[in-house]
Structure formats: structure tokens, C-alpha cells
Amino acid sequence: MPKYFGQYGGQYVGEVLKPALDELTKAFQKYSKDKKFLMEYQDLLANYVGRPTPLLFAENMTKDLGGARVYIKLEGLANTGAHKINNALGQVLLAKRIGKKTVIAETGAGQHGVATAAAAARLGLNCEIFMGMVDVARQQPNVFLMKQYGAKIHVVTDGTKTLKDAVNACLKHWTSCFQDTHYVIGSALGPYPYPDMVRFFQSIIGREIKKQIQQKENKLPDVLIACCGGGSNSIGMFTPFIKDKKVRLIAVEAGGIGNKPGQHAIRISSDSPAGIIEGYKSRFLQTADGQVLPTHSISAGLDYAGIGPELADLAEKGRVEFTSARDLEALSAYQYMARTEGLLFAMESAHAAAAALKIIPKLSKNKIVVINMSGRGDKDIFITAAELYKKEWTEFLGQEIKRLCD
Ligand SMILES: *Cc1c(COP(=O)(O)O)cnc(C)c1O
């Protein structure tokens, strides 16, 4: 298996972590072909996650837009509410197979932490989550959920006290305990073998779509659209179609509120430079001297300064097209999907919907478009309600605070 995707990827870590990554590479190579392992994973996907997730024909949207036929892959119906569980479960199962007792993970918004904590609870492993102090404060609902699943939270107080400091703290901790601990990375990035491993577990999304669309339309789709943070739901959706050159693959980055540094998380379409950060080579939003830039997005899952190395390579080769959606475009796509199809998109997934709303009307009626609804939007109510009904929401929160303090 290659350690690079074109010029990107690799394994840029200190000597102390090499043995951990070597062991993981061997285990992944072995178990990704092991029938018993794959059967157990398959059984968990069916009975615990609830797969296959449906591929819904979006009849109202198709009629309304008057262009291509639209289908929506409902990853939001997976247990814990998003695609992240596919990867978390796969890695925790792998860790269990190779005799690890504990899994650790970093989390920013908390979605990956929740998925990892749930998977660890299900499979009977200890779980410790590293999270920046700033994120712990602003993501209490997810901190609460992780605790319900029995995870221990390490509050990281270094640096900016956010995701990248949590990653560093988690990596540092791993060097001291990898003999009995596995580090679950949450997107298709990090040092080899993580990008391969995450893609392997997430490609269930694309494999199911290929089968489902074959049954419903008896042909390949013409366009696939997914939102792209680190890139795990997009690479998972695209992988089984990469060789089908006629299928357009479109990844949607977070356009935020503007084009200035700090206002968005557009890595590819903004021509961000290559760099080596967090153990791998890819494209990063960074200053001329290699400092990671702050990012902004209305969606907690798309505001990452880097991107998975395979997607960076597929972008350069022209196989995956990149576009972006602004915060307000995502918010109105979120409202459109709720009203038109009765689907509450996660704000991340709403970026894919926003791009789809522009693309679909331009396509002829015999074309087929699939949008990945990577997650459901219940988790975003503190953001969406505050944006859309500020007065009512503020009053409600005020009443709740009063009720708790009385
Ligand atoms: C985390 C998250 C994303 C972004 O991560 P990728 O690795 O790019 O898929 C997208 N959608 C949802 C619902 C998420 O929770």
C-alpha cells in the first residue's frame, strides 16, 4: 500500500511514534482482509449503526428545481447521528482485536468524541477524549453525551485551547501508552496508515450508494456531492466511483463569511500552500512562515485548516472538483431541505445541499445527482435557532437559566 497520494500524505512523526504506527499498519493490513473481522464489523454496522442507511429519492426537490433527478444518502440516520460512527466503530474494533484496552481521541466540536465514546462503550474498551478548554466550554451538550457513554475527558489548556492543541496533547499522551492504547483519528488525515484506514471504513457510504442507485435507476449516478472538512464523508462517498471517470465528484468547503484569512476554511479553492503539519503533508491554510491560520465556519465540523492528503491529490489531478458555500447559503439550504423534503440536515451537510441547489437546475432531467447528508441537524439547534429566531431563542435560554437558578 502506498504511503503517499501523489506528493501528499506520508508519515512525518518523531521516532517515538514509529513503532505505534508500524504496529497499526500491520494490523490494518491484516484485518482489512480478515473474514472474521469484516463479518463482525458488518454485523455491528447492520445492528448497531443501522446500515444500510437509506438512499432517498428527493421527489419534491427534483420537481421544484426542474433539473436532474436528486437522491439523498441519509447518513444522518446512523446511530449517533452522522457518518463518523462508521470510522470510530471500525477503529475501536480493530483496537480490540489487537489487544488494546483503551482508546483515545481528540475532538473539536465533539462529534468525533461522541462517536468514539459510543463505539468504545459498545465494544467494552476504556475511552479518553482530549478536548481544548475553549471547546469544552462551548460544546457542553457533546461533553455531556461523551460522559454518558462513560468517556473520561482530558481538558487541554495549552496554546489556543482548541482542536489543534487537543491533537498535540493526544499525540503526546499516545507516545507514553501506545502499548495498550489506540489513537482513533476522526477524519481521513494524519500520518499513514490513518488516511487509508479511515477511507476504508467510510467507503461503506459509496458502496451502498452504488448498489442502491443501481437498483433504483439501473445505472451510475452523474454527480456526487459531499461537504468536506478533513474529508472522511467525501472520500467515503467518492472512493467506489473514482475509477468511473464519467461520474463527477464535487467536494464543498466551508466558505464562512468572506475571503479574508480567518473568515473561512477554503483550502483547495483558495489555493492554500502545501505544508507538513500534524504528521502528514497536505494543503493547509497557513501564513508564509507556516503558522496555521484560524478558520471560521457556521458548521463545527468544517472549520479545519487542513484537508486529507488523498483529496488534496485528487483535487490536483482534477478528479475531484472543489467548490464552497458561505455560512448564509448553508443556512438557507438547511431551511430548504427541512421544508421541501422533511430532512433536517447537519450544518456541515447543508454546505453540500447549498452547492447542489446551484448545480441541479443547470443539469438535464435525465441526469442523476446524489447528495450526502453526512449528519442530522438536531445537534446544531444552538446555532441555527440563534441565527433564525434570535429573540425567541434568547428569551427561552434566559428562562431556562432563571429556572435553574431559582
Ligand atoms: C465531522 C463532520 C463532517 C466533516 O468531517 P469530514 O471528515 O470532512 O467528513 C461533516 N459532516 C458531519 C455531520 C460531521 O459531523
The ligand as a MOL file (V3000), in Angstrom:
LIG
                    3D

  0  0  0     0  0            999 V3000
M  V30 BEGIN CTAB
M  V30 COUNTS 15 15 0 0 0
M  V30 BEGIN ATOM
M  V30 1 C -17.3120 15.9560 11.3030 0
M  V30 2 C -18.3990 16.1190 10.3180 0
M  V30 3 C -18.1510 16.4880 8.9740 0
M  V30 4 C -16.7840 16.8640 8.4650 0
M  V30 5 O -15.8300 15.8710 8.5040 0
M  V30 6 P -15.3190 15.0840 7.2170 0
M  V30 7 O -14.1940 14.2940 7.7340 0
M  V30 8 O -14.9330 16.0780 6.1720 0
M  V30 9 O -16.4490 14.2360 6.7590 0
M  V30 10 C -19.2120 16.5500 8.0920 0
M  V30 11 N -20.4720 16.2960 8.4890 0
M  V30 12 C -20.7690 15.9490 9.7710 0
M  V30 13 C -22.1890 15.6860 10.1290 0
M  V30 14 C -19.7460 15.8420 10.7210 0
M  V30 15 O -20.0520 15.5130 11.9820 0
M  V30 END ATOM
M  V30 BEGIN BOND
M  V30 1 1 1 2
M  V30 2 1 2 3
M  V30 3 2 2 14
M  V30 4 1 3 4
M  V30 5 2 3 10
M  V30 6 1 4 5
M  V30 7 1 5 6
M  V30 8 2 6 7
M  V30 9 1 6 8
M  V30 10 1 6 9
M  V30 11 1 10 11
M  V30 12 2 11 12
M  V30 13 1 12 13
M  V30 14 1 12 14
M  V30 15 1 14 15
M  V30 END BOND
M  V30 END CTAB
M  END
